[in-house]
Amino acid sequence: MATINIILAFSAAFAGLLGLALALIASVVALFKIDEADRYFGEWDSPEQLYLKGLPFSLHRMTFYGLTILFKGRHVIGRFDLRGKEHLIDQAPVRLKRLLVWLYASWMLCGIFAVAIGGISILLSKL
């Protein structure tokens, strides 16, 4: 049982550090690419939110765009609703869509994976 806990702890730490590194890179890139992403996907947000260009706001919007593109066509979570604007994803450049999915959606998913594996490791250590 101790071997499983060690493997789970290292995998959770690896996923957490990978998610942290991706989040740091994503927060720097978000400052430069937010205008281009808002040009293509800005119709999802209210016009007041589009004027907020600071770090937490741009990182949040870019992650939302990336998760929405990733879960397009799936009814996973109601938050990622396209609201009848699927054509916006098709109009965006491929490089922007890849950046949003691979950088912004992945740092969030790595963080979720790290927390889940860490929780499983804690639960197994209590047994």
Secondary structure, 3 states (H helix, E strand, C coil): CHHHHHHHHHHHHHHHHHHHHHHHHHHHHHHHHHHHHHHHHHHHCCCCHHHCCCHHHHHHHHHHHHHHHHCCCCCCCHHHCCCCCCHHHHHCCHHHHHHHHHHHHHHHHHHHHHHHHHHHHHHHHHC
